[in-house]
């Protein structure tokens, strides 16, 4: 008889068998709790929406079949995905990007001088000499300003390049997330801005601004070619991309005159995004 052998096997493996049974029950319950659900999309490409769903729900298995998204996961998560897809599956909004270049020039010129005029008159009896001293002063202030505006219609999420007050749409999709190095390799110019508006709601727009500078001052230990800023703005709100202020003064003087002049020049570039109906 092998009863002792059976007794020894049962004693040594009873814990292993018990744990295996528990794992089987847990996996069975998890399989029963998860389910598959299909979502049909009518407005947006299914692949684009599926990529956003994968970023939000890594624990859910998401596949694309034509214009259909198939997701497998917990019922609670599938219900959330259903609501998100309803919000995302809308027609792509059209946005108008307006760029305004403003320049103000102000100047002031002041000076003074001394002028000596000598008059000589003569007659039959004597000669008369007279000197006239004239003191003059002048002051002149000038100011001029100008605005130039350009606009461009783009799709939601499409990028536009702004350089030297001009704006043009980029013929490629802005990829790379929030890494400006990807665009740096694709944009021809190395000076200007690349703006990417994304509509969050009818009252809010996420505006990504990438600033490129070809001749940026070198800093020890840094190798910076582009900077990125992300802001949430309201439709129709002007946002400053940057500006330059320059001031110059000159002085000319001589023995009997002195002239001072100064000039202030400021320029600014602003951008505005409007949602088209």
C-alpha positions as CSV (number, residue, x, y, z in Angstrom):
1,X,0.0,0.0,0.0
2,X,1.1,3.5,-0.8
3,X,-0.9,5.4,1.8
4,X,2.2,6.9,3.5
5,X,3.4,8.2,0.2
6,X,0.0,9.8,-0.6
7,X,0.0,11.3,2.9
8,X,3.4,12.9,2.3
9,X,2.4,14.3,-1.1
10,X,-0.7,15.8,0.3
11,X,1.1,17.5,3.2
12,X,3.8,19.0,1.0
13,X,1.6,20.3,-1.8
14,X,-1.7,21.2,-0.1
15,X,-0.6,24.9,0.2
16,X,0.5,25.0,-3.5
17,X,-2.8,23.5,-4.6
18,X,-4.8,26.0,-2.4
19,X,-2.9,29.0,-3.8
20,X,-3.4,27.7,-7.4
21,X,-7.1,27.4,-6.8
22,X,-7.3,30.9,-5.4
23,X,-5.5,32.3,-8.4
24,X,-7.9,30.5,-10.7
25,X,-10.9,32.0,-9.0
26,X,-9.4,35.5,-9.2
27,X,-8.6,35.2,-12.9
28,X,-12.0,33.8,-13.6
29,X,-13.7,36.7,-11.8
30,X,-11.5,39.2,-13.6
31,X,-12.3,37.6,-17.0
32,X,-15.9,37.7,-16.2
33,X,-15.8,41.4,-15.0
34,X,-14.1,42.5,-18.3
35,X,-16.0,42.8,-21.5
36,X,-15.6,44.1,-25.0
37,X,-17.5,47.1,-26.4
38,X,-17.5,48.6,-29.9
39,X,-17.9,52.3,-30.6
40,X,-18.8,53.7,-34.1
41,X,-17.3,57.1,-35.1
42,X,-18.9,59.4,-37.6
43,X,-16.9,62.6,-37.6
44,X,-13.3,62.0,-36.4
45,X,-10.8,59.3,-37.7
46,X,-11.0,56.3,-35.4
47,X,-7.3,56.0,-35.3
48,X,-6.8,59.5,-33.9
49,X,-9.5,59.0,-31.2
50,X,-8.1,55.6,-30.3
51,X,-4.6,57.1,-29.7
52,X,-6.1,59.5,-27.2
53,X,-8.0,56.7,-25.5
54,X,-4.9,54.7,-25.1
55,X,-3.1,57.6,-23.5
56,X,-5.9,58.0,-20.9
57,X,-6.6,54.3,-20.2
58,X,-3.5,52.2,-20.4
59,X,-5.1,49.2,-18.7
60,X,-7.8,49.0,-21.5
61,X,-7.1,47.1,-24.7
62,X,-8.0,49.3,-27.6
63,X,-8.1,48.2,-31.3
64,X,-9.3,49.9,-34.4
65,X,-11.4,48.3,-37.2
66,X,-12.2,50.8,-39.9
67,X,-14.2,53.6,-38.3
68,X,-14.9,51.4,-35.2
69,X,-13.1,51.4,-31.9
70,X,-13.2,48.1,-30.0
71,X,-12.2,48.4,-26.3
72,X,-11.9,45.6,-23.7
73,X,-11.8,46.3,-20.0
74,X,-13.8,46.9,-16.9
75,X,-17.4,48.0,-17.3
76,X,-16.8,51.1,-15.4
77,X,-13.9,52.2,-17.7
78,X,-15.9,51.3,-20.8
79,X,-18.7,53.6,-19.6
80,X,-16.2,56.4,-19.2
81,X,-14.8,55.8,-22.6
82,X,-18.3,55.9,-24.1
83,X,-18.8,59.4,-22.7
84,X,-15.3,60.6,-23.9
85,X,-15.9,59.3,-27.4
86,X,-19.2,61.2,-27.6
87,X,-17.3,64.4,-26.8
88,X,-14.4,63.7,-29.2
89,X,-16.5,62.5,-32.1
90,X,-17.4,65.9,-33.4
91,X,-16.6,67.8,-36.6
92,X,-13.2,69.4,-36.5
93,X,-13.4,73.1,-35.6
94,X,-12.0,75.8,-37.8
95,X,-9.9,78.4,-36.1
96,X,-8.8,81.8,-37.4
97,X,-5.3,82.9,-36.3
98,X,-4.7,86.6,-36.5
99,X,-1.3,88.1,-36.1
100,X,-0.8,91.8,-35.4
101,X,2.6,93.6,-35.8
102,X,2.7,96.9,-34.0
103,X,5.5,99.4,-34.1
104,X,5.8,102.8,-32.3
105,X,8.5,105.3,-33.1
106,X,9.0,108.4,-30.9
107,X,11.7,111.0,-31.2
108,X,12.7,114.3,-29.7
109,X,15.2,116.9,-31.0
110,X,16.3,119.9,-29.0
111,X,19.1,122.3,-29.3
112,X,20.3,125.9,-29.2
113,X,23.0,128.1,-30.5
114,X,24.6,131.5,-30.6
115,X,24.9,133.5,-33.8
116,X,27.1,136.5,-34.2
117,X,26.3,139.0,-37.0
118,X,28.7,141.8,-37.8
119,X,27.4,144.9,-39.6
120,X,29.7,147.5,-41.1
121,X,28.4,150.9,-42.3
122,X,30.5,153.8,-43.6
123,X,29.8,157.5,-44.4
124,X,31.9,160.3,-45.6
125,X,33.0,161.2,-42.1
126,X,33.2,157.9,-40.1
127,X,32.8,154.2,-40.1
128,X,30.2,152.5,-37.8
129,X,30.7,148.9,-36.7
130,X,27.9,147.0,-35.0
131,X,27.6,143.4,-33.8
132,X,24.4,141.5,-33.3
133,X,24.2,138.5,-31.1
134,X,21.3,136.1,-31.7
135,X,20.5,133.3,-29.3
136,X,18.2,130.6,-30.6
137,X,16.6,127.4,-29.1
138,X,14.4,124.8,-30.7
139,X,12.6,121.6,-29.5
140,X,10.7,119.2,-31.7
141,X,8.9,116.0,-30.8
142,X,7.8,113.4,-33.3
143,X,5.7,110.2,-32.9
144,X,4.4,107.7,-35.3
145,X,2.8,104.3,-35.0
146,X,1.6,101.6,-37.3
147,X,-0.3,98.3,-37.1
148,X,-0.3,95.5,-39.6
149,X,-2.5,92.5,-39.3
150,X,-2.6,89.1,-41.1
151,X,-5.0,86.2,-40.6
152,X,-5.1,82.5,-41.5
153,X,-7.8,79.8,-41.2
154,X,-6.5,76.5,-39.9
155,X,-8.1,73.2,-38.6
156,X,-8.2,72.5,-34.9
157,X,-4.7,71.3,-33.9
158,X,-3.0,72.5,-37.1
159,X,0.2,74.6,-36.7
160,X,1.0,77.9,-38.2
161,X,4.4,79.6,-38.5
162,X,4.9,83.3,-37.8
163,X,8.0,85.0,-39.0
164,X,8.7,88.7,-39.8
165,X,5.0,89.6,-39.3
166,X,3.9,87.0,-41.9
167,X,1.9,83.8,-41.2
168,X,1.6,80.6,-43.1
169,X,0.2,77.1,-42.3
170,X,2.6,74.2,-41.9
171,X,2.1,71.4,-44.4
172,X,2.7,68.7,-41.8
173,X,1.2,67.5,-38.6
174,X,2.8,68.8,-35.4
175,X,4.0,65.7,-33.7
176,X,6.3,65.1,-30.8
177,X,3.9,66.2,-28.1
178,X,5.4,69.1,-26.2
179,X,8.9,68.6,-27.5
180,X,10.0,71.6,-29.7
181,X,13.0,69.7,-31.1
182,X,10.8,67.8,-33.5
183,X,9.5,70.9,-35.1
184,X,13.0,72.4,-35.1
185,X,14.0,69.8,-37.6
186,X,11.1,70.5,-39.9
187,X,10.7,74.3,-39.9
188,X,13.0,75.9,-42.5
189,X,13.5,79.2,-40.7
190,X,15.2,79.4,-37.3
191,X,13.7,82.6,-36.3
192,X,10.0,83.3,-35.4
193,X,7.2,81.4,-33.8
194,X,5.1,78.3,-34.4
195,X,1.6,78.4,-32.8
196,X,-0.7,75.5,-32.4
197,X,-4.3,76.2,-31.2
198,X,-6.4,73.4,-29.8
199,X,-10.1,73.9,-28.9
200,X,-10.8,72.7,-25.4
201,X,-14.3,74.1,-25.2
202,X,-16.2,77.0,-26.8
203,X,-14.8,79.3,-24.1
204,X,-11.2,77.9,-23.8
205,X,-8.4,77.4,-26.3
206,X,-5.1,75.7,-25.5
207,X,-2.4,77.7,-27.4
208,X,1.0,76.2,-27.8
209,X,3.7,78.7,-28.7
210,X,7.2,77.6,-29.9
211,X,9.8,80.3,-30.1
212,X,12.8,79.8,-32.4
213,X,15.9,82.1,-32.3
214,X,18.7,81.6,-34.7
215,X,21.2,84.0,-33.1
216,X,20.3,83.4,-29.5
217,X,23.1,84.5,-27.2
218,X,25.3,81.6,-26.1
219,X,25.2,80.7,-22.4
220,X,27.8,78.5,-20.8
221,X,26.5,75.0,-20.3
222,X,23.3,75.6,-22.4
223,X,22.4,74.7,-25.9
224,X,18.9,76.1,-26.4
225,X,17.4,76.7,-29.8
226,X,13.7,76.7,-29.1
227,X,11.4,77.4,-26.2
228,X,7.8,76.3,-25.7
229,X,5.0,77.9,-23.8
230,X,1.5,76.5,-23.3
231,X,-1.3,78.9,-22.3
232,X,-5.1,78.6,-22.0
233,X,-6.8,81.7,-23.6
234,X,-10.3,82.8,-24.4
235,X,-11.4,83.1,-28.1
236,X,-10.7,86.6,-29.3
237,X,-8.1,87.4,-26.7
238,X,-4.8,89.0,-27.8
239,X,-1.7,87.2,-26.6
240,X,1.7,88.9,-26.8
241,X,4.4,86.7,-28.4
242,X,7.2,89.2,-27.7
243,X,8.5,92.6,-28.4
244,X,11.7,94.7,-28.8
245,X,12.4,98.1,-27.3
246,X,15.3,100.2,-28.6
247,X,16.5,103.6,-27.6
248,X,19.2,105.7,-29.2
249,X,20.5,109.2,-28.3
250,X,22.9,111.5,-30.0
251,X,24.6,114.7,-29.2
252,X,26.3,117.2,-31.5
253,X,28.0,120.3,-30.2
254,X,30.4,122.9,-31.3
255,X,31.8,126.2,-30.1
256,X,28.5,128.1,-30.4
257,X,25.8,125.4,-30.7
258,X,24.6,122.1,-29.2
259,X,22.0,119.7,-30.5
260,X,20.6,116.7,-28.6
261,X,18.4,114.1,-30.2
262,X,16.8,110.8,-29.0
263,X,14.7,108.1,-30.6
264,X,12.7,105.4,-29.0
265,X,11.4,102.5,-31.1
266,X,9.3,99.6,-29.8
267,X,7.7,96.7,-31.7
268,X,5.4,93.9,-30.6
269,X,3.8,90.8,-32.1
270,X,0.5,89.6,-30.9
271,X,-1.7,86.7,-31.8
272,X,-5.4,86.0,-31.5
273,X,-7.5,82.9,-32.1
274,X,-11.2,82.9,-33.0
275,X,-13.5,80.0,-33.4
276,X,-15.4,80.1,-36.7
277,X,-19.0,79.0,-36.8
